[in-house]
Amino acid sequence: MKSKNIKLKNILSENTPGYKDRKFGAPLPTLEDIQNAHNAKQDLKEEYVEVMNMPELNKHMDAIAKLWKKWKYGPMTERSDIKPAAKELKDYLRSWFQDYIK
């Protein structure tokens, strides 16, 4: 049986967070480094939403969640319908956001 050589560079992947801009010889990123970078990115993303009327926005988002739960736990809902219905609702909301939030 012929042995196949596997190169180390083909096994190791540096596509994980924290590796993108890493220079040769630089220390490896720690879990804490990656979490801090992620949290900083999240803070930037939420900055604009916080300026909006959050109680009003949450009220409408909660209304969508209540409608979903009412349907999901309703007497006519078949268990096998829940997963495809969730996907359909998410696709609908995604499409709505793409059309109206520009």
Secondary structure, DSSP 8 states (H G I E B T S, - for coil): -------HHHH----STT-TT--TT-----HHHHHHHHHHHHHHHHHHHHHS-HHHHHHHHHHHHHHHHHHHTSTT--HHHHHHHHHHHHHHHHHHHHHH--
